[in-house]
Amino acid sequence: MAESAPQPQKITKQIFGETYTIVGEASSGYISEVADFVESRLLELSKALPTASKTKLAVLCALNLADELFQMKEVSAKTNEIPELEERTKKIISLLEEGIIGDHF
């Protein structure tokens, strides 16, 4: 029996004074948590820039979140290189232990 596609979840959420209907495949709890996170970031920015328009705050929030995402991707890419390096190191050690490379370093 084929698995059915996840049913989209639909929630209504107030973010920074505006009401949004958010639809996604994640659980409604997760969607709500993401919306709350975005609102908290907007509130932080609004305290730092009290005269900024909602549009400006939204763009700055998006830029900050995109920057965090890019930084996490960079860290992740570097982390993914480590297992390859570890595997190569294990092979060299194995060759040394078997005496194929030689008796001396």
C-alpha positions in Angstrom: 0.0 0.0 0.0 1.5 3.3 -1.0 2.1 5.9 1.6 -0.1 9.0 1.3 1.5 12.4 1.2 1.5 14.3 4.5 -1.6 16.4 5.0 -0.8 20.1 5.0 -1.3 21.8 8.4 -3.0 25.1 8.5 -2.7 27.5 11.4 -3.5 31.1 12.0 -0.8 33.0 13.8 -0.3 36.6 14.9 3.2 37.8 14.1 4.3 41.4 15.0 0.7 42.7 15.0 -0.4 41.0 11.7 -2.5 37.9 11.3 -1.1 35.2 9.0 -2.5 31.9 7.8 0.4 29.5 7.6 0.2 26.3 5.7 3.0 23.6 5.8 3.6 19.9 5.9 5.2 20.1 9.4 3.1 19.7 12.6 1.1 22.7 13.7 3.2 22.8 16.8 6.3 23.1 14.8 4.9 25.8 12.5 3.7 27.7 15.6 7.2 27.5 17.1 8.8 28.8 14.0 6.3 31.7 13.9 7.0 32.5 17.5 10.8 32.5 16.8 10.3 34.9 13.9 8.2 37.2 16.1 10.8 37.2 18.9 13.5 38.2 16.4 11.3 41.0 15.1 10.6 42.2 18.6 14.4 42.2 19.3 15.0 44.3 16.2 12.1 46.7 17.0 13.6 47.4 20.4 17.0 48.1 18.8 15.5 50.2 16.0 12.3 51.7 17.5 11.7 54.1 14.6 12.1 51.5 11.8 9.1 50.6 9.7 7.7 47.1 9.8 8.9 46.5 6.3 12.5 47.5 7.2 12.4 45.3 10.3 11.1 42.3 8.3 13.9 42.7 5.8 16.5 43.1 8.5 15.1 40.0 10.2 15.2 38.0 7.0 18.8 39.1 6.4 19.8 38.1 10.0 18.2 34.7 9.6 19.7 34.1 6.2 23.1 35.0 7.6 22.7 32.5 10.4 21.6 29.9 7.8 24.7 30.5 5.6 27.0 30.3 8.6 25.4 27.0 9.7 25.8 25.6 6.1 29.4 26.6 6.2 30.0 24.9 9.5 28.1 21.9 8.3 30.2 21.7 5.1 33.4 21.8 7.1 32.1 19.1 9.5 31.3 16.9 6.5 34.9 17.0 5.5 36.1 15.6 8.8 34.7 12.0 8.3 36.6 11.7 5.0 39.8 12.9 6.7 39.2 10.5 9.5 38.7 7.6 7.1 41.9 8.4 5.2 43.8 8.6 8.5 42.5 5.2 9.6 43.7 3.7 6.3 47.2 5.2 6.7 47.4 3.9 10.2 46.3 0.5 9.0 48.9 0.4 6.4 51.5 1.4 8.9 50.4 -1.3 11.3 50.6 -3.9 8.5 54.2 -2.8 7.6 53.3 -2.0 4.0 54.7 1.6 4.3 57.8 0.5 6.1 59.3 -0.1 9.4 60.4 3.5 10.1 58.5 6.7 10.0 
